[in-house]
Amino acid sequence: MSASDVWHETDTGRETGTDFDEAIEPRVKVFIHNDDVTPYDFVVIILQRFFGLNLLQAEHVTYIAHVSGRAYVTTLPKSEAEKRVGQAHFAAGLEGYPLTFTIEPE
């Protein structure tokens, strides 16, 4: 358990943010989709910042999306994937880019 994990009680009295919650939550795959507007370098930064990819991984995923139309990014618990995709979409929107990520069942 890392220091960034959040512990709090829900209305049911059950703690959330535990390893147990992550074990029962379905995992999903995150994909990035190519577009003709979002700059390559911006995509690389988004993949590093929000999905924890290193520079080489981020460049590889960006290249695959560019040539194939979409690329696999990572597999995460559903709530974590939704959070990160939302953050990435928000950041892209602030810059006026139509960068798109989708989530699919594992």
N, CA, C and O atoms as a GROMACS GRO file, in nm:
protein
  424
    1MET      N    1   0.086  -0.118   0.000
    1MET     CA    2   0.000   0.000   0.000
    1MET      C    3   0.090   0.123   0.000
    1MET      O    4   0.178   0.136   0.084
    2SER      N    5   0.066   0.213  -0.093
    2SER     CA    6   0.150   0.332  -0.101
    2SER      C    7   0.088   0.446  -0.021
    2SER      O    8  -0.028   0.442   0.018
    3ALA      N    9   0.170   0.548   0.002
    3ALA     CA   10   0.125   0.664   0.079
    3ALA      C   11   0.016   0.741   0.006
    3ALA      O   12  -0.059   0.816   0.068
    4SER      N   13   0.006   0.722  -0.128
    4SER     CA   14  -0.094   0.796  -0.204
    4SER      C   15  -0.232   0.731  -0.199
    4SER      O   16  -0.330   0.791  -0.243
    5ASP      N   17  -0.240   0.609  -0.146
    5ASP     CA   18  -0.370   0.544  -0.136
    5ASP      C   19  -0.458   0.618  -0.036
    5ASP      O   20  -0.412   0.664   0.068
    6VAL      N   21  -0.584   0.630  -0.071
    6VAL     CA   22  -0.678   0.703   0.013
    6VAL      C   23  -0.768   0.604   0.084
    6VAL      O   24  -0.824   0.513   0.023
    7TRP      N   25  -0.781   0.624   0.214
    7TRP     CA   26  -0.869   0.539   0.295
    7TRP      C   27  -0.984   0.624   0.344
    7TRP      O   28  -0.962   0.731   0.402
    8HIS      N   29  -1.103   0.578   0.322
    8HIS     CA   30  -1.218   0.648   0.378
    8HIS      C   31  -1.334   0.550   0.389
    8HIS      O   32  -1.335   0.444   0.326
    9GLU      N   33  -1.430   0.588   0.468
    9GLU     CA   34  -1.548   0.505   0.489
    9GLU      C   35  -1.656   0.544   0.389
    9GLU      O   36  -1.674   0.662   0.358
   10THR      N   37  -1.727   0.446   0.340
   10THR     CA   38  -1.843   0.472   0.256
   10THR      C   39  -1.967   0.469   0.342
   10THR      O   40  -1.960   0.445   0.463
   11ASP      N   41  -2.082   0.493   0.280
   11ASP     CA   42  -2.208   0.489   0.354
   11ASP      C   43  -2.236   0.351   0.410
   11ASP      O   44  -2.312   0.336   0.506
   12THR      N   45  -2.174   0.249   0.351
   12THR     CA   46  -2.196   0.113   0.398
   12THR      C   47  -2.104   0.078   0.515
   12THR      O   48  -2.118  -0.028   0.576
   13GLY      N   49  -2.009   0.168   0.545
   13GLY     CA   50  -1.916   0.141   0.653
   13GLY      C   51  -1.795   0.063   0.608
   13GLY      O   52  -1.705   0.036   0.688
   14ARG      N   53  -1.790   0.025   0.480
   14ARG     CA   54  -1.679  -0.052   0.426
   14ARG      C   55  -1.569   0.043   0.379
   14ARG      O   56  -1.598   0.145   0.317
   15GLU      N   57  -1.445   0.010   0.407
   15GLU     CA   58  -1.335   0.093   0.361
   15GLU      C   59  -1.318   0.076   0.211
   15GLU      O   60  -1.338  -0.033   0.157
   16THR      N   61  -1.280   0.186   0.144
   16THR     CA   62  -1.249   0.180   0.002
   16THR      C   63  -1.104   0.219  -0.018
   16THR      O   64  -1.041   0.274   0.073
   17GLY      N   65  -1.052   0.192  -0.135
   17GLY     CA   66  -0.913   0.222  -0.161
   17GLY      C   67  -0.820   0.114  -0.109
   17GLY      O   68  -0.701   0.137  -0.091
   18THR      N   69  -0.874  -0.005  -0.085
   18THR     CA   70  -0.794  -0.114  -0.031
   18THR      C   71  -0.754  -0.210  -0.142
   18THR      O   72  -0.810  -0.207  -0.251
   19ASP      N   73  -0.657  -0.295  -0.113
   19ASP     CA   74  -0.618  -0.399  -0.208
   19ASP      C   75  -0.736  -0.490  -0.238
   19ASP      O   76  -0.748  -0.540  -0.350
   20PHE      N   77  -0.823  -0.512  -0.139
   20PHE     CA   78  -0.940  -0.597  -0.159
   20PHE      C   79  -1.031  -0.539  -0.268
   20PHE      O   80  -1.078  -0.612  -0.355
   21ASP      N   81  -1.055  -0.407  -0.262
   21ASP     CA   82  -1.140  -0.343  -0.364
   21ASP      C   83  -1.080  -0.360  -0.502
   21ASP      O   84  -1.153  -0.388  -0.598
   22GLU      N   85  -0.948  -0.344  -0.513
   22GLU     CA   86  -0.884  -0.357  -0.642
   22GLU      C   87  -0.891  -0.501  -0.692
   22GLU      O   88  -0.899  -0.524  -0.813
   23ALA      N   89  -0.890  -0.598  -0.601
   23ALA     CA   90  -0.894  -0.738  -0.640
   23ALA      C   91  -1.031  -0.776  -0.696
   23ALA      O   92  -1.039  -0.863  -0.783
   24ILE      N   93  -1.139  -0.714  -0.648
   24ILE     CA   94  -1.271  -0.751  -0.696
   24ILE      C   95  -1.321  -0.662  -0.808
   24ILE      O   96  -1.419  -0.696  -0.875
   25GLU      N   97  -1.256  -0.548  -0.830
   25GLU     CA   98  -1.298  -0.458  -0.936
   25GLU      C   99  -1.251  -0.512  -1.071
   25GLU      O  100  -1.137  -0.558  -1.083
   26PRO      N  101  -1.338  -0.508  -1.171
   26PRO     CA  102  -1.295  -0.559  -1.302
   26PRO      C  103  -1.183  -0.474  -1.362
   26PRO      O  104  -1.180  -0.352  -1.345
   27ARG      N  105  -1.092  -0.539  -1.430
   27ARG     CA  106  -0.983  -0.469  -1.497
   27ARG      C  107  -1.025  -0.444  -1.642
   27ARG      O  108  -1.096  -0.524  -1.703
   28VAL      N  109  -0.978  -0.332  -1.694
   28VAL     CA  110  -1.012  -0.292  -1.831
   28VAL      C  111  -0.886  -0.251  -1.905
   28VAL      O  112  -0.785  -0.215  -1.845
   29LYS      N  113  -0.894  -0.258  -2.037
   29LYS     CA  114  -0.784  -0.214  -2.123
   29LYS      C  115  -0.812  -0.072  -2.169
   29LYS      O  116  -0.925  -0.038  -2.203
   30VAL      N  117  -0.708   0.009  -2.171
   30VAL     CA  118  -0.718   0.147  -2.219
   30VAL      C  119  -0.651   0.154  -2.356
   30VAL      O  120  -0.540   0.105  -2.374
   31PHE      N  121  -0.720   0.216  -2.452
   31PHE     CA  122  -0.667   0.235  -2.587
   31PHE      C  123  -0.667   0.383  -2.621
   31PHE      O  124  -0.754   0.458  -2.577
   32ILE      N  125  -0.568   0.424  -2.698
   32ILE     CA  126  -0.562   0.560  -2.750
   32ILE      C  127  -0.592   0.555  -2.899
   32ILE      O  128  -0.554   0.460  -2.968
   33HIS      N  129  -0.660   0.657  -2.949
   33HIS     CA  130  -0.699   0.663  -3.090
   33HIS      C  131  -0.629   0.778  -3.160
   33HIS      O  132  -0.614   0.887  -3.104
   34ASN      N  133  -0.586   0.751  -3.281
   34ASN     CA  134  -0.517   0.853  -3.359
   34ASN      C  135  -0.617   0.959  -3.407
   34ASN      O  136  -0.733   0.930  -3.433
   35ASP      N  137  -0.569   1.081  -3.418
   35ASP     CA  138  -0.645   1.187  -3.484
   35ASP      C  139  -0.545   1.271  -3.562
   35ASP      O  140  -0.424   1.258  -3.543
   36ASP      N  141  -0.593   1.356  -3.649
   36ASP     CA  142  -0.505   1.436  -3.734
   36ASP      C  143  -0.476   1.573  -3.678
   36ASP      O  144  -0.421   1.658  -3.748
   37VAL      N  145  -0.511   1.597  -3.551
   37VAL     CA  146  -0.496   1.730  -3.492
   37VAL      C  147  -0.397   1.731  -3.375
   37VAL      O  148  -0.311   1.819  -3.368
   38THR      N  149  -0.409   1.636  -3.284
   38THR     CA  150  -0.327   1.637  -3.162
   38THR      C  151  -0.180   1.613  -3.196
   38THR      O  152  -0.147   1.514  -3.261
   39PRO      N  153  -0.092   1.704  -3.154
   39PRO     CA  154   0.051   1.687  -3.183
   39PRO      C  155   0.112   1.564  -3.115
   39PRO      O  156   0.077   1.528  -3.003
   40TYR      N  157   0.202   1.501  -3.188
   40TYR     CA  158   0.271   1.381  -3.142
   40TYR      C  159   0.334   1.402  -3.005
   40TYR      O  160   0.315   1.320  -2.915
   41ASP      N  161   0.408   1.512  -2.988
   41ASP     CA  162   0.476   1.539  -2.860
   41ASP      C  163   0.377   1.555  -2.745
   41ASP      O  164   0.407   1.515  -2.633
   42PHE      N  165   0.261   1.614  -2.772
   42PHE     CA  166   0.159   1.630  -2.668
   42PHE      C  167   0.107   1.493  -2.624
   42PHE      O  168   0.088   1.470  -2.504
   43VAL      N  169   0.085   1.404  -2.720
   43VAL     CA  170   0.038   1.268  -2.687
   43VAL      C  171   0.140   1.196  -2.600
   43VAL      O  172   0.103   1.131  -2.502
   44VAL      N  173   0.267   1.208  -2.634
   44VAL     CA  174   0.373   1.144  -2.555
   44VAL      C  175   0.369   1.195  -2.410
   44VAL      O  176   0.381   1.116  -2.317
   45ILE      N  177   0.353   1.324  -2.393
   45ILE     CA  178   0.348   1.382  -2.259
   45ILE      C  179   0.226   1.331  -2.182
   45ILE      O  180   0.237   1.297  -2.064
   46ILE      N  181   0.111   1.325  -2.246
   46ILE     CA  182  -0.012   1.275  -2.182
   46ILE      C  183   0.006   1.131  -2.136
   46ILE      O  184  -0.033   1.095  -2.025
   47LEU      N  185   0.065   1.049  -2.222
   47LEU     CA  186   0.086   0.908  -2.186
   47LEU      C  187   0.181   0.894  -2.067
   47LEU      O  188   0.163   0.804  -1.984
   48GLN      N  189   0.279   0.980  -2.060
   48GLN     CA  190   0.372   0.975  -1.947
   48GLN      C  191   0.304   1.026  -1.820
   48GLN      O  192   0.311   0.962  -1.715
   49ARG      N  193   0.240   1.139  -1.830
   49ARG     CA  194   0.185   1.205  -1.712
   49ARG      C  195   0.067   1.129  -1.651
   49ARG      O  196   0.061   1.112  -1.530
   50PHE      N  197  -0.025   1.083  -1.733
   50PHE     CA  198  -0.148   1.024  -1.680
   50PHE      C  199  -0.149   0.872  -1.676
   50PHE      O  200  -0.229   0.812  -1.604
   51PHE      N  201  -0.061   0.808  -1.756
   51PHE     CA  202  -0.063   0.662  -1.759
   51PHE      C  203   0.068   0.599  -1.713
   51PHE      O  204   0.082   0.477  -1.715
   52GLY      N  205   0.165   0.683  -1.671
   52GLY     CA  206   0.288   0.633  -1.612
   52GLY      C  207   0.383   0.564  -1.707
   52GLY      O  208   0.471   0.489  -1.663
   53LEU      N  209   0.368   0.586  -1.837
   53LEU     CA  210   0.461   0.526  -1.931
   53LEU      C  211   0.592   0.604  -1.930
   53LEU      O  212   0.592   0.725  -1.908
   54ASN      N  213   0.703   0.534  -1.952
   54ASN     CA  214   0.829   0.605  -1.965
   54ASN      C  215   0.838   0.662  -2.107
   54ASN      O  216   0.751   0.633  -2.189
   55LEU      N  217   0.939   0.740  -2.136
   55LEU     CA  218   0.948   0.807  -2.265
   55LEU      C  219   0.946   0.709  -2.381
   55LEU      O  220   0.873   0.731  -2.478
   56LEU      N  221   1.023   0.604  -2.374
   56LEU     CA  222   1.029   0.506  -2.484
   56LEU      C  223   0.894   0.438  -2.505
   56LEU      O  224   0.850   0.421  -2.618
   57GLN      N  225   0.829   0.398  -2.396
   57GLN     CA  226   0.697   0.335  -2.406
   57GLN      C  227   0.595   0.431  -2.466
   57GLN      O  228   0.517   0.394  -2.554
   58ALA      N  229   0.596   0.556  -2.420
   58ALA     CA  230   0.501   0.655  -2.468
   58ALA      C  231   0.521   0.683  -2.617
   58ALA      O  232   0.424   0.695  -2.692
   59GLU      N  233   0.645   0.692  -2.660
   59GLU     CA  234   0.672   0.714  -2.802
   59GLU      C  235   0.629   0.595  -2.885
   59GLU      O  236   0.575   0.612  -2.995
   60HIS      N  237   0.650   0.474  -2.834
   60HIS     CA  238   0.610   0.353  -2.906
   60HIS      C  239   0.457   0.347  -2.921
   60HIS      O  240   0.406   0.321  -3.030
   61VAL      N  241   0.384   0.371  -2.812
   61VAL     CA  242   0.238   0.369  -2.817
   61VAL      C  243   0.187   0.477  -2.913
   61VAL      O  244   0.094   0.452  -2.990
   62THR      N  245   0.246   0.595  -2.908
   62THR     CA  246   0.205   0.704  -2.997
   62THR      C  247   0.228   0.666  -3.142
   62THR      O  248   0.142   0.692  -3.228
   63TYR      N  249   0.341   0.606  -3.171
   63TYR     CA  250   0.372   0.563  -3.308
   63TYR      C  251   0.272   0.458  -3.357
   63TYR      O  252   0.221   0.467  -3.469
   64ILE      N  253   0.245   0.358  -3.274
   64ILE     CA  254   0.150   0.252  -3.311
   64ILE      C  255   0.012   0.312  -3.338
   64ILE      O  256  -0.053   0.275  -3.436
   65ALA      N  257  -0.032   0.404  -3.254
   65ALA     CA  258  -0.162   0.469  -3.277
   65ALA      C  259  -0.160   0.548  -3.407
   65ALA      O  260  -0.259   0.549  -3.480
   66HIS      N  261  -0.049   0.613  -3.436
   66HIS     CA  262  -0.038   0.694  -3.558
   66HIS      C  263  -0.050   0.607  -3.684
   66HIS      O  264  -0.118   0.645  -3.779
   67VAL      N  265   0.017   0.493  -3.685
   67VAL     CA  266   0.016   0.409  -3.805
   67VAL      C  267  -0.101   0.312  -3.812
   67VAL      O  268  -0.142   0.272  -3.921
   68SER      N  269  -0.156   0.273  -3.696
   68SER     CA  270  -0.263   0.173  -3.693
   68SER      C  271  -0.401   0.229  -3.664
   68SER      O  272  -0.501   0.161  -3.684
   69GLY      N  273  -0.408   0.353  -3.618
   69GLY     CA  274  -0.538   0.411  -3.585
   69GLY      C  275  -0.571   0.406  -3.438
   69GLY      O  276  -0.645   0.490  -3.387
   70ARG      N  277  -0.516   0.308  -3.369
   70ARG     CA  278  -0.533   0.299  -3.224
   70ARG      C  279  -0.423   0.211  -3.168
   70ARG      O  280  -0.361   0.133  -3.240
   71ALA      N  281  -0.400   0.224  -3.036
   71ALA     CA  282  -0.296   0.145  -2.971
   71ALA      C  283  -0.335   0.117  -2.828
   71ALA      O  284  -0.401   0.198  -2.762
   72TYR      N  285  -0.293   0.001  -2.779
   72TYR     CA  286  -0.311  -0.038  -2.640
   72TYR      C  287  -0.219   0.047  -2.553
   72TYR      O  288  -0.102   0.066  -2.585
   73VAL      N  289  -0.273   0.100  -2.442
   73VAL     CA  290  -0.195   0.182  -2.350
   73VAL      C  291  -0.159   0.103  -2.224
   73VAL      O  292  -0.042   0.089  -2.190
   74THR      N  293  -0.261   0.052  -2.154
   74THR     CA  294  -0.239  -0.017  -2.027
   74THR      C  295  -0.366  -0.090  -1.985
   74THR      O  296  -0.472  -0.071  -2.045
   75THR      N  297  -0.355  -0.173  -1.884
   75THR     CA  298  -0.469  -0.239  -1.821
   75THR      C  299  -0.473  -0.194  -1.675
   75THR      O  300  -0.372  -0.199  -1.605
   76LEU      N  301  -0.591  -0.151  -1.631
   76LEU     CA  302  -0.610  -0.097  -1.496
   76LEU      C  303  -0.743  -0.140  -1.439
   76LEU      O  304  -0.831  -0.184  -1.513
   77PRO      N  305  -0.760  -0.129  -1.306
   77PRO     CA  306  -0.895  -0.144  -1.249
   77PRO      C  307  -0.986  -0.040  -1.313
   77PRO      O  308  -0.943   0.071  -1.344
   78LYS      N  309  -1.112  -0.075  -1.334
   78LYS     CA  310  -1.204   0.010  -1.408
   78LYS      C  311  -1.210   0.154  -1.357
   78LYS      O  312  -1.203   0.248  -1.436
   79SER      N  313  -1.223   0.172  -1.227
   79SER     CA  314  -1.235   0.308  -1.174
   79SER      C  315  -1.108   0.389  -1.197
   79SER      O  316  -1.115   0.509  -1.225
   80GLU      N  317  -0.993   0.326  -1.186
   80GLU     CA  318  -0.866   0.394  -1.209
   80GLU      C  319  -0.853   0.431  -1.357
   80GLU      O  320  -0.808   0.540  -1.389
   81ALA      N  321  -0.891   0.341  -1.444
   81ALA     CA  322  -0.887   0.369  -1.588
   81ALA      C  323  -0.978   0.486  -1.623
   81ALA      O  324  -0.939   0.576  -1.697
   82GLU      N  325  -1.099   0.486  -1.568
   82GLU     CA  326  -1.193   0.595  -1.595
   82GLU      C  327  -1.138   0.728  -1.546
   82GLU      O  328  -1.152   0.830  -1.614
   83LYS      N  329  -1.076   0.727  -1.429
   83LYS     CA  330  -1.018   0.849  -1.373
   83LYS      C  331  -0.907   0.902  -1.463
   83LYS      O  332  -0.906   1.021  -1.496
   84ARG      N  333  -0.814   0.816  -1.502
   84ARG     CA  334  -0.701   0.860  -1.584
   84ARG      C  335  -0.745   0.904  -1.723
   84ARG      O  336  -0.694   1.003  -1.776
   85VAL      N  337  -0.839   0.832  -1.783
   85VAL     CA  338  -0.890   0.872  -1.914
   85VAL      C  339  -0.959   1.009  -1.902
   85VAL      O  340  -0.940   1.095  -1.988
   86GLY      N  341  -1.036   1.028  -1.798
   86GLY     CA  342  -1.102   1.157  -1.777
   86GLY      C  343  -1.001   1.270  -1.763
   86GLY      O  344  -1.020   1.378  -1.819
   87GLN      N  345  -0.894   1.246  -1.688
   87GLN     CA  346  -0.789   1.348  -1.671
   87GLN      C  347  -0.722   1.379  -1.805
   87GLN      O  348  -0.696   1.495  -1.837
   88ALA      N  349  -0.693   1.275  -1.882
   88ALA     CA  350  -0.627   1.294  -2.011
   88ALA      C  351  -0.718   1.370  -2.107
   88ALA      O  352  -0.673   1.460  -2.178
   89HIS      N  353  -0.847   1.334  -2.111
   89HIS     CA  354  -0.942   1.405  -2.198
   89HIS      C  355  -0.954   1.551  -2.156
   89HIS      O  356  -0.961   1.640  -2.241
   90PHE      N  357  -0.957   1.576  -2.026
   90PHE     CA  358  -0.968   1.713  -1.976
   90PHE      C  359  -0.846   1.795  -2.017
   90PHE      O  360  -0.860   1.907  -2.067
   91ALA      N  361  -0.726   1.739  -1.997
   91ALA     CA  362  -0.602   1.808  -2.033
   91ALA      C  363  -0.597   1.838  -2.183
   91ALA      O  364  -0.557   1.946  -2.224
   92ALA      N  365  -0.638   1.742  -2.263
   92ALA     CA  366  -0.638   1.762  -2.409
   92ALA      C  367  -0.740   1.869  -2.447
   92ALA      O  368  -0.713   1.953  -2.532
   93GLY      N  369  -0.856   1.865  -2.384
   93GLY     CA  370  -0.960   1.964  -2.411
   93GLY      C  371  -0.916   2.105  -2.377
   93GLY      O  372  -0.952   2.200  -2.447
   94LEU      N  373  -0.840   2.120  -2.270
   94LEU     CA  374  -0.790   2.253  -2.232
   94LEU      C  375  -0.701   2.311  -2.341
   94LEU      O  376  -0.695   2.433  -2.359
   95GLU      N  377  -0.633   2.224  -2.414
   95GLU     CA  378  -0.546   2.268  -2.523
   95GLU      C  379  -0.617   2.271  -2.658
   95GLU      O  380  -0.560   2.310  -2.759
   96GLY      N  381  -0.745   2.229  -2.658
   96GLY     CA  382  -0.822   2.229  -2.782
   96GLY      C  383  -0.798   2.110  -2.872
   96GLY      O  384  -0.825   2.116  -2.992
   97TYR      N  385  -0.746   2.001  -2.815
   97TYR     CA  386  -0.716   1.881  -2.895
   97TYR      C  387  -0.824   1.775  -2.875
   97TYR      O  388  -0.876   1.759  -2.765
   98PRO      N  389  -0.857   1.702  -2.982
   98PRO     CA  390  -0.960   1.598  -2.973
   98PRO      C  391  -0.907   1.460  -2.933
   98PRO      O  392  -0.965   1.358  -2.970
   99LEU      N  393  -0.797   1.455  -2.860
   99LEU     CA  394  -0.736   1.329  -2.819
   99LEU      C  395  -0.840   1.239  -2.754
   99LEU      O  396  -0.915   1.282  -2.666
  100THR      N  397  -0.843   1.114  -2.798
  100THR     CA  398  -0.946   1.022  -2.750
  100THR      C  399  -0.886   0.892  -2.697
  100THR      O  400  -0.799   0.831  -2.761
  101PHE      N  401  -0.933   0.852  -2.581
  101PHE     CA  402  -0.901   0.722  -2.522
  101PHE      C  403  -1.032   0.647  -2.505
  101PHE      O  404  -1.136   0.708  -2.481
  102THR      N  405  -1.027   0.516  -2.518
  102THR     CA  406  -1.144   0.432  -2.489
  102THR      C  407  -1.104   0.323  -2.391
  102THR      O  408  -0.986   0.292  -2.375
  103ILE      N  409  -1.206   0.266  -2.327
  103ILE     CA  410  -1.187   0.159  -2.230
  103ILE      C  411  -1.267   0.039  -2.278
  103ILE      O  412  -1.383   0.052  -2.319
  104GLU      N  413  -1.204  -0.079  -2.272
  104GLU     CA  414  -1.270  -0.203  -2.311
  104GLU      C  415  -1.248  -0.307  -2.203
  104GLU      O  416  -1.146  -0.303  -2.133
  105PRO      N  417  -1.341  -0.401  -2.188
  105PRO     CA  418  -1.322  -0.508  -2.089
  105PRO      C  419  -1.194  -0.587  -2.121
  105PRO      O  420  -1.156  -0.603  -2.237
  106GLU      N  421  -1.130  -0.637  -2.016
  106GLU     CA  422  -1.008  -0.716  -2.033
  106GLU      C  423  -1.040  -0.849  -2.096
  106GLU      O  424  -0.949  -0.930  -2.119
   0.00000   0.00000   0.00000
